[in-house]
Amino acid sequence: MPATMMLKEIANYPVEDRIMMADAIIESLNGSNPEIDAAWSAVSRKRLGELRSGRVKGVPAATVLSRARSMCRS
């Protein structure tokens, strides 16, 4: 199946599935380092816990993207 057809189909998958697929593709390009993977896993678990507990507040994606675009223009 051509990549363009796969991308159209994948766009309909739940976001969690698309994240797993993207991670697998990136890993296939860069290889894996167990120490780095473990460190990132610890960081992401900590951040998720902070979000769920209300200790930190998330920033809407639209706000983040808007700020990033602004920074790229300047």
Buried (B, 14 or more C-beta within 10 A) or exposed (E): EEEEEEEEEEEEEEEEEEEEEEEEEEEEEEEEEEEEEEEEEEEEEEEEEEEEEEEEEEEEEEEEEEEEEEEEEE
